[in-house]
Amino acid sequence: MAPAGTPNPVVDKLAAETRRILKVPDVAERLSGLGAEPVGNSPEQFAAFIKAEIAKWKKVIQDAKVDLQ
């Protein structure tokens, strides 16, 4: 994640470095051991994932009538 308005070349560089680091065997193994799934997808794919997660959990909260205040 990066602040809104971050220039695309900076976002692309961060994404490329993240993908590179996630391929390092020690890093991937450590994340997997913690129950995380190292994906390393594109910024667009990550944005779509986050949007879907927000919608999913919003529905769960609403259906459960959770009072967030």
N, C-alpha and C positions, 0 to 999 in steps of 0.2 A: 504494500500500500504506500501511497505517496499523497501529499497534499493536492487538492484540486488545483488545476492550472499548472502542474509540473510539466515542463516541456516534453514533448514526445521522445526526443532523443535521450533524455535522462531516464524516462520510464523504460524505454527499450533497453538501455544499458543495464539498469537495475534488473530487469526481467532476464536478460541474457546471463548476467552474473549469478542470479539466483538459480537458474537452470543448471549452470555449470557446477555450482557448489552442491546442489542436490544430487549430482551424479558422482560426487566423491564417495567412494565406498564407505568410509568411516562415518560420514555424515548421514548417508542414507540408512545405514545400519542403526545408528543411534536414534534417528527419528522413528524408524520402524519399531525399535525396542520400546519406545515411549508411546506406541500406539498411533503414531502419526503416519500418514501416507504421503511420502514425498512425490509431488506431482510435477511441478515445474511447467505449468501451462502458460499460455499467452496472457497478457494483460486483459484482453477482451474476454477470454474464457474465464479468467478469474472474476472479472466484473459480473459476468452472467451467473457464475456460481454463487457469488455473494448476494446478488439480487434474488435468486431462487431461494437461498437460505433464509433471507429476510421474510419473504412471502410465506414460506413454510412455517417458520416459527411464530410469525404474526398470527397465522391461523390457529396454531396450537394454543397460543396464549388467549386468543379470543374465545375459542371453543371451551377452554378450561375456565373462562371468566376470571382470569387472574387480574387482580387489582394492582396496578403498577404505581399507585400513588400512596 
